[in-house]
Amino acid sequence: MAGSALDEARPFVLLPGGPMHYYTDVLKKYAVFGGRATRREFWMFWLIDTALVIALIVLGDALGTSIPETVYGAAVLLPSLAVTVRRLHDTGRSGWMVLIALLPLIGYIWLLVLLASKSSTDESYGPYPGTADPLPAL
């Protein structure tokens, strides 16, 4: 029955059980540089972020301006940096390794390899996300 009180009480979800929560979780922790971010959380955030940027570029081109993507880029700069630092923590590396991207040409490739690597069992940056127990030693 459309328009019932039950339907109005449910929050809007893009896809039930879909990947959008990875994106919103990163935005909720927009300035949290401590802790860890799993590979899935990191890459799903970047996938959705890239799709939004492409949509905003198309919108900006249709409107004849670059304001939409500029405003969005400024809004997600800090969350993007924070999730990247948390992902580096998950691989057992310092968040300062993000500065490696400043090296010409090779820096971005090196950072991409670091971000794609497996999670570390080292818990100096906190327990593995989603678990209260430490990871088993391999």
Order of alpha helices (4+ residues) and beta strands (2+ residues): alpha-alpha-alpha-alpha-alpha
